Amino acid sequence: MKAITDELILEGTVGADIVFRALPKAAQASFAELRREMRRAVERARS
């Protein structure tokens, strides 16, 4: 999740404090799945 957060910051995702909480189910998710869900959460927060 740290690597994905770093990507989001480098892409210009700034201006708000966002907290990501990993639920136990996240331990089984692939990197791509985590990235998709985190991006979706950021988009929801922006709107």
C-alpha positions, 0 to 999 in steps of 0.5 A: 500500500505504501508503494501505491500511495507513493504513486498517487502522490507523484501523480499529483493526488494532493490537497486532502488527508486520506487514510487507507485502512487495510482490512484482513481481506486485503492480505489476499488481494493482488497488487493490481487489485489494491491499486485499483481499489485505492485509486477508486477511493481517491476518486470518490474522495475528490468528488 
